[in-house]
Structures are given as C-alpha cells and as structure tokens.
Amino acid sequence: MDISQSQIVSFIWGIADDCLRDVFVRGQYRDVILPMVVLRRFDALLEPTKEQVEQEIADQREIGLTDDDFDEGALCDITRLSFYNTSRWTLNRIKSQATDDNNLLYQNFVEYLNGYSENVKDVLRNFDYYNKAKRLADNDRLLAVIEKITDAHINLTDRPATDPDGLPLPAISNVAMGTIFEELLRKFNEENNEEAGEHFTPRDAIGLLARLVFEPVKDNLPKTISLYDPACGSGGMLTEGREYLMSIGVSPSAIQLYGTEINPETYAICKADLIIKGVDPAGMFQGNTIVDNHFSGSSFGYMLTNPPYGKSWKTDKARIYHDKALLDMRFELPLTNFQGEQKRLDSTPRTSDGQLLFILEEIDKMKPLRYQPQGSRIASIHNGSSLFTGDAGSGESNIRRYLIENDFVEAIIQLPNNIFYNTGISTYVWLMTNKKEDRRKGKVQLIDASQAFEKLRKNQGSRNCTITEAFAEMIVKAYTDFAPKEATEDNPIVSKIFDGNDFRYYSVTIERPLRLRSRMTMPKCDELLFDNKKPELSKYLYTTYGELCFTGLQEKVAEIKEYLQDEEIKLTDKQLESLIATKKWEERRQLMTIATELLHIVGTDEYTDYNIFFAKLQEAAKHVAVKLGKKITDAQIKNIARAMSETDPNAEPVIKKKDKKTGVITYEPDTDLRDTEKIAVNEDIQAYFDREVKPYVDDAWIDWDSIEIGCEISFNKYFYKPVALRTLQENEADIIALDKESDGFIKELLAAK
C-alpha cells in the first residue's frame, strides 16, 4: 500500500470516530462506513457517464419502459461497468442540495440508493443500510458522513484530481481500491476481535493456503479456473486465491469465483469487495451451506475455506431430516463394513460441531476428472476435533474413513497456535485432491508447522503471531518435497509420511460373562413397586399419595412440580409423565405381588449359579400363575430374578442360550466389564486377542458382530516427544542451592521433623 492509499485509509477510518460515536457501538462502525465507501466509489465511477445514463433512461421511458423493466444491458454498456444508477442523484448533488430537513435528506438518499442496479441493492439490503441511514439521519449524522466521504481532499475516483490546496491526487484503480477496502476491513475486524475470527481469516494464513493449493500445479492449470469457498466470510480466501493466480500470470478473465456466506453483512462485504475490484460477483450466494445446497449440480476445480468450528448446527439438522430420514445425500457416504458389505451411511457429525460437513460439501463439489483431468484441489482449515473426535461408527469417524479410503487426503498441516483473532487453539490445514501424484497414492503426509511463526509486537485479540513469508516458504517446500524431515534450528518444520491404513482401526468389543449371586428377600420384593430409574422419588410419591398412585396422579402434577422445584430436582415433562403413569404403577405392583408369592415357594436360599435360581423361579411361577389366575411372562420372571441378584466374580456365568445341536453355550455379557480394543487394520484380530487379552482374562470373548471400522489421526501420537525426567542428582543440586539462599532453613525444617 502506497502513501496516498494509506492516507485515504486513515481519513476514512477517522470518519467512524468523528461521525458515529454515540450513535452506533464500535462493533457496528464497519457496517456503516464500508457501505458508504462502496457507494462513494461506485458514485465516482458513474459520474463521467451520468448524463448519458440520464438521457438513455429518458429515451427508454419514451418508448414505454418503466423503472422496473429498464434495459440493463444498454445502461451497463454506457457505464462500461457491471452496475448503474438510474436516480437523478449523486452523493455530491445530495450534499449540495441538503437543507436542515433531515427527513428530506433521508428521502433523497433513499431515492439515490433505490436507483442502483440490483447487484448493488443486494449489497445494501444485506447491510441493512436503509435502516442504518435512517438512524444516521435521525441523529443528524447522515449529511456529516456524506460530506466526509465526498471530501475533496481524498480521491476515490479512477481519474487524477487536485485537492482544494492545488495538490495532485492520484487516480485509484480497481486494484488499489480493493487494497484500500481490504485494509479498512482488516482494521475494523481487528478492532472487533471477537467477531473477526468468524468472518475474517488473517491474510498470512490465506496466502499460505493459496500457495499450497496452486503452487504444486501452477504449470498445469486448466484454461478456466473455478474457485469456491462454501464459508466465504468477507471473501478473503477467494480474493487472495485470485490475486495469487494473477501473480503467476493467469488472466483475470480466466478466474471464476463462487462462494456462500450465511451472515448477511459479511456477504455484503464480500460482494462489495468483488464489485469494487471489477470482479463479477454473480457466483456469490447468501445462505446456509449446510441447509441450502445452492450449487447442487455444479463442480469446482479449486476450493479454499476456513469453516466455522465448534459451532452448533442443531437447528440446521432439523431442516435436513424428515423424521429420522436424512434428506441431503451430500452427508450420506458409501462405506464397507467389517463383513464386507457396502452401505450408504448417515455420516453427519454431532450437532455441537458441524465443521466436517463443509469437507463433505467440498468433496461433493470436486470437479470430476473427465471435466478437469488435472483434478480438483482443496485446502480447508479445521481445529483438532476433525482429526480425532468420534468413536468408530460415528459420523466424524465415518467422514475420515471415507476421505482416507478414497485416497483424497494428501496432507494435513498443523499451523501455529494463536494466528487467528478469536481463538488460540491448534488448527490444521487439510489438503485434498481427487488426483494424487503417483508418489502420493495411498500415502498421507503430516506436517508439524506449529513453530513456524514470528511473534507480533502487539496482540490482536487472541492473535499474537504471524506466518512470515520465510516460514510460509518452508512449509510449502516441506509439502512439495514429500519426504520425512526433522526440525532444525533454522527450519522448525517436521514432516512424516504414513500409509492411509495407519489411521484406520478395528473397534472390537471384548465381552466377559455376567456372574450373579441370587437370593429372594422380602425387602427386595417390596422394592419392585418403585421405578428403578428414580427409586427415591418414586418412594416419595407412594409415601405421600398412597393408593392415588394407582388411580391417577394427574390432579397432583402442579403440587409435584412445586416439590421438585423446592428440592431442585430436574425432570423433563416426559420423565414426570412416566413417573406418575398409572399403568406403570399397576404393572410394578403386579410384579411385586408375583415376587412375594415366588418367595413363599422358593424360599430365601442363596444361589451362586443364577441359571439354577432362574430355573427354580420358572417352575414356581407355574404354581403362582394358577393361584393368581394370571399368566406370568418370561419377561416378568427375568425382571424379578435380576432384581434379586447382584454381581459376584466368584459366581457361575449366566447362560444366555445353549445350542441344542452343537451344545455351544453363549453367556450373557456383563456390561460393566465390557471393554473395547482399538486394533490396527493391518493386524489379525484373533491374534491380537490371543496375545493381548486372553492371558489376562481367560473368560473373555470377541463380539464379532460388533466390530466397527474407525479412523482417527492423532498429531500428538506421531509428533510428541517426551521430555526426559530430571536426575536425582539434578534435583539434589537445586535443593542445596535453594537451602543456601534460605540460610539453611530447609535443612532446619527437615531436621525438626
């Protein structure tokens, strides 16, 4: 940025403090000033053709066209721009004809805004600028802002000018104007650090991503380059990618930009920035990438993105499901299970964090090789949870599996902490493609670039460091070299190469038999009357309301809720409804009655073999059924038997079933003893079990039906280097030194003990 551009930025930056204080909070300054900068730039570009446009409008009205059906092509041909303004106003005309009537000023300004072409009005609507202008007018600030932005001491036109003091003011090209706009955006976002991280990625990080995506293939780019960002924010990824392409000789006309942004104001900034730079903004869409598959049927050659992470998408999830059926096929993946059957699986992650959905959107939008033989390339920034959150079979694990098994992942690069404005957590760049070089096929490169940074002199929110050009060069070189590399004093980058299968594993459930000791007692029979999930609350209800529990507690609901509130007991309406349900109270009373009758027959002997105990209950139940005149189900007998039993490691295992033909016995598993082993997919499961499990728990077995294939990538596992413990001699030397500093106090203290 040259001196004149820097002066313009400083001047415009000053408008905010001069005109907006006490009317808008500081966090809103951006969305008031930036649109006015856009308007002034557009206004200035349209000034030379204003009279011609007015004549064309008059001609079109003469032939019967109205404001709603003007020939836009003819107007754009006159302006030689992608926009126009059909109103009689310019900002200078509004200023020169302004009176003390703020209502009239606002009306003229709205007429001016409404005269713009639809693409500019879309920007203004998403900035909610009509309301902001009304607020300025109501507080007697609108004219002040217009006067400032049209001040003759700054030149926002594309023509050289002279200021009131006779000093020359250079013309501002589209590129220079884009630089000014982005510098203002950067300053406003840094001022509002909390929000900045959501919509504004630091330029050093974006520049690195652009190089990682394009540099390896810069000599083999297609004639037309489509660049997409499904979470484009203020458009930094797209504009930085475009600028990098132009820097290596790609014609601007060969670059097509596409993006989606959910936040209206940020979308407006993105679109305005593109229009200011003379870039067609037709590929920008304001919406929700997760819910709106706006680019369905489209594909893109290159993608750069920094999607939101750690952000709930619970509301969005309700919109992509009907009942429990997933409606959006982007998030359903074909995966093969342990038995070798391929199924399409719902692979949505947990609702607390939807960042991996953006990776699925990017994979879905990769341009097929038949349309772009060079292959699509993706760089996407995520936090650590994308690498390892979620057990085998979860949506997160399934997404990682799909990426690894289809060989989409080229590399994952850990960036330095604290390079973003609103978070200091570890972040990682996923580099993906649907056409790997032969040397990369079946391989994944992990790069630790966490130490490749330079400290900033002044923190910018959580951001306290930057990736300098030199460090960016080291990272790109480590990636393109595709070779193992250890860190050195001059180059802190570490690179390691892995097979895709190194990240995949079998999740194997190891079961052990349930062993129960059983004995009928009257107190346990009595306990069957109460809800086993909320026994104390159930007892309170029975003690308080007695027989009313069996006839209906509905009339006592308000009273019960008051008790729950007083006791600070939290229950959902569904849980409370279940707790007071008459039918359930009656079922439990019947169970208690049956158990009491069984007790009279079976007695109170203790059994260490549950199977014998259960058989005795079954036999006794036949007599009880006759006595009570009611059928007793196996489920009731089992509920009673389990209520009378407790686990005992010395008891006999509980038999689930015995095959009559083979004599093979299957035991009931003890869920409290259940364990899960992660076994590398390259290892034989049975051999692992025989070596690592069987020698320690000889009654264990593998639940073969439960085996899931999982995938996780742990940087700590591969890059963590444990620090050697200090020797006793080193500790002793430190203690002696401390003792000398304290004049022998430590020695005296120890002697006193």
Secondary structure, DSSP 8 states (H G I E B T S, - for coil): --HHHHHHHHHHHHHHHHHTTTTS-GGGHHHHHHHHHHHHHHHHHHGGGHHHHHHHHHHHHHTT--GGG--HHHHHHHHTSS--B-SS--HHHHHHT--S-HHHHHHHHHHHHHTB-HHHHHHHHHTTHHHHHHHHHHTT-HHHHHHHHT-TTS--SSS-EE-TTS-EE----HHHHHHHHHHHHHHHHHHTHHHHHHH---HHHHHHHHHHHHGGGTTS--SSEEEEETT-TTSHHHHHHHHHHHHTT--GGGEEEEEEESSHHHHHHHHHHHHHTT---TTEEES-TTT--TTTT--BSEEEE----S---HHHHHHSEETTEE--GGGEEEEE-TTS-EEEEE----TT--HHHHHHHHHHTB--TTT-TT--EEEEEEETHHHH-S-TTSHHHHHHHHHHHTT-EEEEEE--TT-SSS--S-EEEEEEESS--GGGTTEEEEEE-TT--EEEEEEETTEEEE--HHHHHHHHHHHHHTS-B---SS---EEEEEEGGGGEEEEEEEE-B-BEEEE--HHHHHHTTS-SSSHHHHHHHHHHHTTHHHH--GGGHHHHHHHHHHTT----HHHHHHHH-HHHHHHHHHHHHHHHHHHHHH-S-EES-HHHHHHHHHHHHHHHHHHHTS---HHHHHHHHHHTEEE-TTS-B-EEEE-TTT--EEE-B-TTT-EEEEEETTS-HHHHHHHHTTTT-TT-EE-GGG-EEEE---HHHHH--------HHHHHHHHHHHHHHTTTHHHHHHHH-
